[in-house]
Amino acid sequence: QTPRTCASPSISPDAFSATKFDYVIIGGGTAGLALASRLADDHSVQIGVIEAGVYHPIDPLIDIPGNVGVGEGHPDLDWAFKSVPQPGLNGNQMPVPRGKMLGGSSGLNFLAWNRASSAEYDVWNQFGKGVDWSFNGFLPYFKDTTTTYQNQTNPFPGIPANETKADFDPNFVGFNGPIQSSYNNIYPDPVFPYVQSLNNLGVPTNANPDNGSASGIINSRSSLDRTRGVRSYAVEYYCRSVSQKNFKVLTNAQVTKILFSASGQSHGSYTATGVQFVSNGKTFTVKASKEVHLSAGSIQTPQLLELSGIGNATLLKSLDITTLIDLPGVGENLQDHIFAGVEYEVKPGVLTFDALHNNATYAAEQSALYNATGTGLLSTFDSTLTWLPFHFYLNSSETTTLQGIFEKVPIQNGTSQSLQHDIQRQWLQEGVVPQNQIVLHSGGQLPPINPNSSYFTAFCGILHPWAHGFVHINTTDPLAHPVIDERYFDNDFDIQAVLSCIKLLLKLQDTAPVSDIITNRTSPAVDIQSDEDLINYIKSNAMSSSHPIGTAAMAPRELGGVVDADLKVYGTTNLRVVDASIIPIIVGANPQQTIYAIGEKVCTFAVFFPEPGGFFLAL
Ligand SMILES: Cc1cc2nc3c(=O)[nH]c(=O)nc-3n(C[C@H](O)[C@H](O)[C@H](O)COP(=O)(O)OP(=O)(O)OC[C@H]3O[C@@H](n4cnc5c(N)ncnc54)[C@H](O)[C@@H]3O)c2cc1C
C-alpha cells in the first residue's frame, strides 16, 4: 500500500484562528468535505474546515476493504458513542460508531454504494418547499460525486447474459466525481448460491438499481478504488482541493460553540459570525464573514446546536443555557435501520471470509497477493444487498396484517410524524418502496462461532422503522458525549417487520442451492422456533446498521423542523446544516451516496455560479 500523495493539513490553530474566512465548515466528514471542496471551486472565497479527527494518509484499518469493521471502537478513528439501555433490545445498549477522522464516517463505513428508490426522495419536497429535493433533483449530484469504474462485469445470478457487462447509463451514474465506485471482482463461495436461493424464493435480481427502482437483489457497488484495491472516501474531496490557497483544513480541533452577532437578532434572525473551538486544551475562535455550515453528523450536529443556544427552550433552561432560538425539533426525529441475523455453518471447502482467520496458509497467500497487486479477498467486502417490498415475500393477507399494525403506531403531535405516517401508509399500499433490506455477510458474525468452521450470515432489517428517538445534551461540557436514545422496537410494526423477514431467511436452509452448501443453522439456535422466542432472539441480538439520520430535520418549523429547504436553521440568516441530520424521513438505502449528494447540492444555493467567470451570492 502506498500513502495518499496529497499534502497533510499543516495550518496551526493560531493561524487558522487569524484567517478571515468567508465560510467555516464544522466537521470534515462525508457531507462536510464534499461541500467544502465544491465551495472552494470559487477561488475568490476563503473556506475553512475544522475537523476533530486527523488525516490518515495511510492506515490499513481505513484503507483495506478486508479490514472493514475492525476500526470500530478504535479511539483514533471512532467517537464510539453508545445509546442508553434500550427496553426494545432487552435492555442492551447499542454501540453508535461515528468516524472521528478527516473523512468522518465515510472512513469507517462498510463501503456499500447505492441509492434508494425515486419515490423515497420525491417525498422530501413535502418537507421543504423551494428547492427540488426529488430524485431528479438529486440525480446530478449523485453523478457529480462518483467515478463509476467501468471495466467490470456484474456476474450475479438472475441477470440476463446481455446485461452482465457493466455498461452504465450516463443518465444515472457519474464518471468524473471524486469517489470511486466499483463492483467486486472476487466473490466468496456462498454468494451465488445465496442469490439463487433467494431467486427461488421469489425475490428477483435487479441489474439496474440506480435508475430509481431499487427493489430486488443487487450487486451493490462499493466505494472502492478498484485500481488500488483501497477504500475511496471523503478524503478524496480534501485531496481535490488541498493545494488551493483558499482551502484550509484544521484537524485535531473540536468546535465547542457557534458564535452569533453580539447585536443579537436582526429582523427576527440571528447571524452566525464564527465558531469557538478547542485544540490541545486551548480555546480559540475563528470568524466567518458569509456563512457557517454545520456538518458534524447526526449525533454531534444537534449537540452543537444545543450548546449554542438553539433547541428546546425547556431543555436549555434546565442546563442554564440561554435560549437564542426555541426549536424543539433539535435532536428529535432520530431514525436508524435495525437488523437481526440468521447464520448458517457451511460445508468444509466452501470459501468464506472466515478463511482469512482459520486458514493460515490461505491468509498468508491473500495478504501477499493484496500487498503485491491490491486484489484478492482482502480487496473486497460483501456487496450482496436485497431490497424487499413486503409483497416480494409475504402473501396479501400477511401484508394487510402488517399494514393494520402500522395503522396503530403512536403518532407524536406537533411533529412531522403525521406526514411521515401518511407517506409510509401510501408506500405500504402501493408496495413499490422496499420495506426490508437483507445484507449478506460471507462469514461468521453471530455467536456461537467455532474458530475452525466457516459460515455465512444474512441480516434482515427494517428500512422505514417507526421508532423515533432523540439525541440531546445533558451537560454543558462540550466534550462530553450526548445522550442517544433510538427507541429501537418501541412499536409492534418494527418488530413484526423484522420477524417476518427473519422467517424468510429461515427458509434458506431448505432451499437449494443454499441447502447444498450448509451443514446446519447456528443462529438462532434450532430450538428457537415460536414467534415469541424469535422476537426475544431479535431483541437480544439486534444490530444497528449505523445509519442515524434526521436530528436536525428539514421540515416546516411548526412541525418540529430545524432547517428549511435551503438547509438554513430557522431563526438564522446564515447557519446551515449540511449532513445526515437534515434527512426528513429515513431513506431505504445505505445513505452515504445520498449524504455526499446533499453536500454537493447545497453549493448550488449557498452560492451561485451564473455564467463562466461570474459569481455572486444567491441568498
Ligand atoms: C460502521 C458504519 C458502517 C456504515 N456502512 C455504510 C455503508 O456501507 N454504506 C453507506 O452508504 N453508509 C454506511 N454508513 C453510514 C454513512 O457512512 C454515514 O451515514 C455518513 O458517512 C454520515 O455522513 P455525515 O456527513 O452526516 O457525518 P460524518 O461523515 O460522520 O462527518 C461528521 C464529521 O464531523 C466531525 N465532528 C463531529 N463533531 C465535531 C466537532 N464538534 N468539531 C469538529 N469536528 C466534529 C467528525 O469527526 C466527522 O469527521 C455506515 C456508518 C458506520 C459508522
PDBQT file of the ligand as one rigid body, heavy atoms in Angstrom, charges set to zero:
ROOT
HETATM    1  C1  LIG A 701     -19.797   1.393  10.921  1.00  0.00    +0.000 C 
HETATM    2  C2  LIG A 701     -20.558   2.111   9.849  1.00  0.00    +0.000 A 
HETATM    3  C3  LIG A 701     -20.922   1.420   8.698  1.00  0.00    +0.000 A 
HETATM    4  C4  LIG A 701     -21.626   2.084   7.695  1.00  0.00    +0.000 A 
HETATM    5  N1  LIG A 701     -21.827   1.453   6.494  1.00  0.00    +0.000 NA
HETATM    6  C5  LIG A 701     -22.314   2.156   5.452  1.00  0.00    +0.000 A 
HETATM    7  C6  LIG A 701     -22.312   1.620   4.152  1.00  0.00    +0.000 A 
HETATM    8  O1  LIG A 701     -21.824   0.516   3.908  1.00  0.00    +0.000 OA
HETATM    9  N2  LIG A 701     -22.823   2.367   3.144  1.00  0.00    +0.000 N 
HETATM   10  C7  LIG A 701     -23.364   3.604   3.361  1.00  0.00    +0.000 A 
HETATM   11  O2  LIG A 701     -23.875   4.201   2.416  1.00  0.00    +0.000 OA
HETATM   12  N3  LIG A 701     -23.358   4.154   4.591  1.00  0.00    +0.000 NA
HETATM   13  C8  LIG A 701     -22.804   3.485   5.623  1.00  0.00    +0.000 A 
HETATM   14  N4  LIG A 701     -22.716   4.059   6.849  1.00  0.00    +0.000 N 
HETATM   15  C9  LIG A 701     -23.326   5.385   7.055  1.00  0.00    +0.000 C 
HETATM   16  C10 LIG A 701     -22.550   6.545   6.442  1.00  0.00    +0.000 C 
HETATM   17  O3  LIG A 701     -21.170   6.298   6.427  1.00  0.00    +0.000 OA
HETATM   18  C11 LIG A 701     -22.854   7.799   7.249  1.00  0.00    +0.000 C 
HETATM   19  O4  LIG A 701     -24.248   7.961   7.320  1.00  0.00    +0.000 OA
HETATM   20  C12 LIG A 701     -22.267   9.063   6.638  1.00  0.00    +0.000 C 
HETATM   21  O5  LIG A 701     -20.897   8.886   6.407  1.00  0.00    +0.000 OA
HETATM   22  C13 LIG A 701     -22.506  10.240   7.582  1.00  0.00    +0.000 C 
HETATM   23  O6  LIG A 701     -22.055  11.421   6.969  1.00  0.00    +0.000 OA
HETATM   24  P1  LIG A 701     -22.148  12.813   7.729  1.00  0.00    +0.000 P 
HETATM   25  O7  LIG A 701     -21.531  13.815   6.836  1.00  0.00    +0.000 OA
HETATM   26  O8  LIG A 701     -23.530  13.032   8.189  1.00  0.00    +0.000 OA
HETATM   27  O9  LIG A 701     -21.276  12.625   9.057  1.00  0.00    +0.000 OA
HETATM   28  P2  LIG A 701     -19.770  12.171   9.216  1.00  0.00    +0.000 P 
HETATM   29  O10 LIG A 701     -19.217  11.614   7.968  1.00  0.00    +0.000 OA
HETATM   30  O11 LIG A 701     -19.713  11.312  10.422  1.00  0.00    +0.000 OA
HETATM   31  O12 LIG A 701     -18.995  13.532   9.472  1.00  0.00    +0.000 OA
HETATM   32  C14 LIG A 701     -19.043  14.265  10.677  1.00  0.00    +0.000 C 
HETATM   33  C15 LIG A 701     -17.645  14.802  10.929  1.00  0.00    +0.000 C 
HETATM   34  O13 LIG A 701     -17.702  15.834  11.912  1.00  0.00    +0.000 OA
HETATM   35  C16 LIG A 701     -16.646  15.675  12.828  1.00  0.00    +0.000 C 
HETATM   36  N5  LIG A 701     -17.066  16.335  14.061  1.00  0.00    +0.000 N 
HETATM   37  C17 LIG A 701     -18.085  15.985  14.863  1.00  0.00    +0.000 A 
HETATM   38  N6  LIG A 701     -18.206  16.890  15.860  1.00  0.00    +0.000 NA
HETATM   39  C18 LIG A 701     -17.250  17.807  15.663  1.00  0.00    +0.000 A 
HETATM   40  C19 LIG A 701     -16.870  18.989  16.366  1.00  0.00    +0.000 A 
HETATM   41  N7  LIG A 701     -17.528  19.406  17.458  1.00  0.00    +0.000 N 
HETATM   42  N8  LIG A 701     -15.812  19.708  15.914  1.00  0.00    +0.000 NA
HETATM   43  C20 LIG A 701     -15.141  19.322  14.792  1.00  0.00    +0.000 A 
HETATM   44  N9  LIG A 701     -15.460  18.202  14.104  1.00  0.00    +0.000 NA
HETATM   45  C21 LIG A 701     -16.512  17.465  14.530  1.00  0.00    +0.000 A 
HETATM   46  C22 LIG A 701     -16.489  14.178  12.941  1.00  0.00    +0.000 C 
HETATM   47  O14 LIG A 701     -15.228  13.825  13.461  1.00  0.00    +0.000 OA
HETATM   48  C23 LIG A 701     -16.697  13.746  11.486  1.00  0.00    +0.000 C 
HETATM   49  O15 LIG A 701     -15.497  13.777  10.768  1.00  0.00    +0.000 OA
HETATM   50  C24 LIG A 701     -22.013   3.427   7.880  1.00  0.00    +0.000 A 
HETATM   51  C25 LIG A 701     -21.635   4.127   9.035  1.00  0.00    +0.000 A 
HETATM   52  C26 LIG A 701     -20.887   3.483  10.001  1.00  0.00    +0.000 A 
HETATM   53  C27 LIG A 701     -20.441   4.270  11.200  1.00  0.00    +0.000 C 
ENDROOT
TORSDOF 0
